[in-house]
């Protein structure tokens, strides 16, 4: 009676497994993925780590508390040690050094240590 159990289990499982891969053929093509386009393109190449740059843009609050971001030329810069003049909504010119490998809690934009800033 023992050999009957594996044989019965195989007889039941085989048709079930064979049916798993069956899909009816269709002549329809799968839908094309949606196209993605960018409305802004960066006007300058990314700065090298530690490079001093001067950028003009708009200051905004970051996605995390106490974070300020400057949007400039299609890029975002996280403002480290910002000057008092840098507040959300202000058009500003910022001179600073990039630190792209620096970890921050803001998780947004390329970190830019502010050396000088003024209203645009």
Protein Blocks (a to p, Z undefined) as FASTA:
>chain_A
ZZmmmmmmmmmmmmmmmmmmpccddfbdcddddddddfbdcfbdcddehiacdddddddd
dfbehiacddeehiacddehiafklcghiacdddddddfkbccfklpajadddfbdcdZZ
